[in-house]
């Protein structure tokens, strides 16, 4: 891993310039007492052109079950900050060799109220790609290199809403995954910062599939915190 000024492709220049200055929406502004975590936004140049690495959590987990995500997790005491944590998690979850990744920048910290974490996104260029596969079968079900061209394809974009009727936000239907929630919100910002985004129909709104809602509700406390943050009365719903 290197964090000096990396020699990366020109298509990442705008992202490297814009990403550290991305605005933080009020709902994502960090709470000081939240637990520190980090995720790795890993850009590569794959068979289908520029891409980004995503994982899908195992459906058997109690938290974040079945959800697509960037590799990442809590910053451990032995980690030398968010960069080290993001690279360690990417190695453990997906087999990404840290020595093949050049760190581009860190993005502003974001707060996840439903899991009570403050997350630092770390962006990296996959200078020397390694073979990837789920590192923890009990935690990670799928590892996928998703082309940016698929993420920005208007046919793969939509808005999703909770069965309560509350609109959640943007989502992506790619590689047999429905990417939604925090990961989709961050991806949307990333695509905009890189100048890769394309106009899409934001009036296309679909309900979260029942299986996705059921998996999210497995961690009931986190689910209810999330619903409250959207302005839904949990007690009235039960």
C-alpha positions in Angstrom: 0.0 0.0 0.0 1.2 3.5 -0.8 -0.3 6.8 0.3 2.1 9.1 -1.5 0.8 10.8 -4.6 -0.2 7.8 -6.6 0.3 7.3 -10.3 -3.2 6.5 -11.3 -5.3 6.9 -14.5 -6.5 10.3 -15.7 -10.2 9.2 -15.3 -9.7 9.4 -11.5 -8.2 13.0 -11.5 -11.5 14.8 -11.0 -12.6 12.4 -8.2 -9.3 12.8 -6.4 -9.8 16.6 -6.5 -13.5 16.7 -5.5 -14.0 13.8 -3.1 -12.2 15.2 0.0 -14.5 18.2 -0.2 -17.9 16.4 -0.6 -20.6 18.0 1.5 -22.0 16.0 4.3 -25.8 16.0 4.5 -27.2 16.8 8.0 -28.4 13.2 8.5 -24.9 11.9 8.0 -23.1 14.5 10.2 -21.0 12.5 12.7 -21.8 12.2 16.4 -18.7 12.4 18.5 -19.6 9.4 20.7 -20.2 7.1 17.8 -17.8 4.2 17.1 -15.2 4.7 14.5 -15.3 2.6 11.3 -13.9 2.8 7.7 -14.8 1.5 4.3 -12.7 1.1 1.1 -13.9 2.5 -2.1 -11.6 0.6 -4.5 -11.4 1.6 -8.1 -9.9 -0.7 -10.7 -9.6 -1.1 -14.4 -11.3 -4.4 -15.1 -12.4 -6.4 -18.2 -15.4 -4.1 -18.7 -13.5 -0.9 -18.0 -13.3 1.2 -14.8 -15.0 -0.5 -11.9 -15.5 -0.4 -8.1 -15.4 -3.3 -5.7 -18.6 -4.3 -3.8 -19.4 -7.1 -1.4 -22.7 -8.6 -0.3 -23.1 -9.5 3.3 -24.2 -13.1 4.1 -27.9 -13.5 4.7 -27.2 -15.4 7.9 -25.8 -12.3 9.7 -27.8 -10.6 12.5 -26.7 -7.2 11.3 -26.6 -5.8 7.7 -27.7 -9.3 6.5 -27.8 -9.6 2.7 -26.8 -6.0 2.1 -24.3 -4.9 -0.6 -21.6 -2.8 0.8 -18.1 -1.5 0.4 -15.5 -3.7 2.2 -15.1 -2.2 5.7 -15.8 -2.4 9.4 -14.9 -1.1 12.8 -11.5 0.5 13.4 -9.7 -1.9 15.8 -7.2 -0.8 18.5 -4.3 -2.3 16.5 -5.2 -0.3 13.3 -3.2 2.8 12.4 -6.3 4.8 11.6 -9.0 4.5 9.0 -6.8 3.8 6.0 -5.2 0.8 7.8 -8.6 -0.4 8.9 -10.2 -0.2 5.4 -7.3 -2.1 3.8 -7.3 -4.8 6.5 -11.1 -5.3 6.1 -10.8 -5.5 2.3 -8.1 -8.2 2.7 -10.2 -10.1 5.3 -13.5 -9.8 3.5 -12.5 -10.0 -0.2 -8.8 -11.0 -0.5 -7.6 -7.6 -1.7 -3.8 -7.5 -1.2 -3.0 -4.2 0.5 0.3 -3.9 -1.3 -1.5 -3.6 -4.6 -3.6 -0.6 -3.5 -2.6 3.1 -3.7 -4.6 5.3 -1.4 -6.1 8.3 -3.3 -7.8 10.2 -0.5 -10.1 10.0 2.4 -13.7 11.4 2.2 -15.5 13.3 4.9 -16.6 11.2 7.9 -20.2 10.1 7.8 -22.5 9.1 10.6 -24.7 6.0 10.5 -27.3 6.4 13.2 -28.9 3.0 12.8 -25.5 1.2 13.6 -24.1 4.1 15.7 -20.8 4.3 13.7 -18.9 7.3 12.2 -17.5 6.0 9.0 -14.5 7.3 7.1 -14.6 6.3 3.4 -11.1 5.6 2.0 -10.6 5.7 -1.7 -8.0 3.6 -3.4 -6.6 2.8 -6.9 -6.2 -0.9 -7.5 -2.7 -0.7 -9.0 -2.1 -4.4 -8.9 -5.4 -6.3 -8.7 -5.4 -9.6 -6.8 -7.9 -12.5 -7.1 -10.9 -11.8 -5.0 -13.3 -14.1 -3.2 -15.4 -14.0 0.0 -12.9 -14.2 2.8 -15.4 -15.0 5.5 -18.1 -17.3 4.1 -20.2 -16.7 7.2 -19.9 -12.9 6.7 -19.5 -12.3 3.0 -21.6 -14.0 0.4 -20.4 -12.3 -2.8 -17.5 -10.1 -4.0 -18.1 -8.3 -7.3 -16.2 -5.8 -9.5 -19.0 -3.6 -10.7 -18.3 -1.5 -13.8 -18.9 2.2 -13.4 -20.7 2.1 -16.8 -23.3 -0.3 -15.2 -23.7 1.9 -12.1 -24.4 5.0 -14.2 -26.7 3.3 -16.7 -30.1 5.0 -16.2 -31.8 1.6 -16.6 -30.1 0.4 -13.4 -31.1 3.4 -11.3 -34.1 3.9 -9.1 -35.4 5.2 -5.8 -36.6 2.8 -3.2 -39.0 3.3 -0.3 -39.8 1.5 2.9 -43.2 -0.3 3.2 -44.2 2.4 5.6 -44.2 4.7 2.5 -41.1 6.7 3.5 -38.7 7.2 0.6 -35.3 5.8 1.5 -33.2 7.2 -1.4 -31.3 6.1 -4.5 -30.6 2.5 -5.4 -28.8 0.5 -8.1 -29.8 -2.8 -9.6 -26.5 -4.4 -10.7 -24.9 -7.8 -10.9 -27.9 -9.5 -9.3 -27.7 -7.1 -6.3 -30.0 -4.3 -5.1 -27.6 -1.7 -3.7 -29.5 0.7 -1.4 -29.2 2.6 1.9 -25.8 4.0 3.0 -23.8 2.3 0.2 -26.1 3.6 -2.5 -26.1 7.1 -1.1 -22.3 7.1 -0.9 -22.0 5.6 -4.4 -24.2 8.4 -5.7 -21.9 11.0 -4.3 -18.8 9.2 -5.6 -20.2 9.0 -9.1 -21.0 12.7 -9.0 -17.6 13.6 -7.7 -15.9 11.7 -10.5 -18.0 13.3 -13.1 -19.3 9.9 -14.3 -23.0 10.4 -13.3 -25.7 10.4 -16.1 -29.2 11.8 -15.9 -31.7 9.2 -14.7 -35.4 9.0 -13.9 -35.7 9.9 -10.2 -39.4 9.4 -10.4 -39.0 5.7 -10.7 -39.8 4.6 -7.2 -40.1 1.0 -6.0 -40.8 -0.7 -2.7 -37.9 -2.5 -1.1 -38.5 -6.3 -1.7 -40.0 -8.2 1.2 -37.0 -10.3 1.6 -34.7 -7.3 1.9 -37.1 -5.7 4.5 -37.2 -8.9 6.5 -33.4 -9.2 6.5 -33.0 -5.5 7.6 -35.6 -6.0 10.3 -33.6 -8.9 11.8 -31.6 -6.3 13.8 -34.7 -4.8 15.2 -33.1 -2.1 17.3 -31.0 -0.7 14.4 -34.0 -1.1 12.1 -36.2 1.0 14.5 -33.6 3.6 14.9 -33.3 3.9 11.1 -37.1 4.2 10.8 -37.3 6.9 13.5 -34.6 8.9 11.6 -36.9 8.9 8.6 -39.8 10.3 10.7 -41.9 7.1 11.2 -43.6 6.4 14.5 -42.4 2.9 15.3 -44.8 2.3 18.2 -47.7 3.3 16.0 -46.5 0.9 13.3 -46.5 -2.2 15.6 
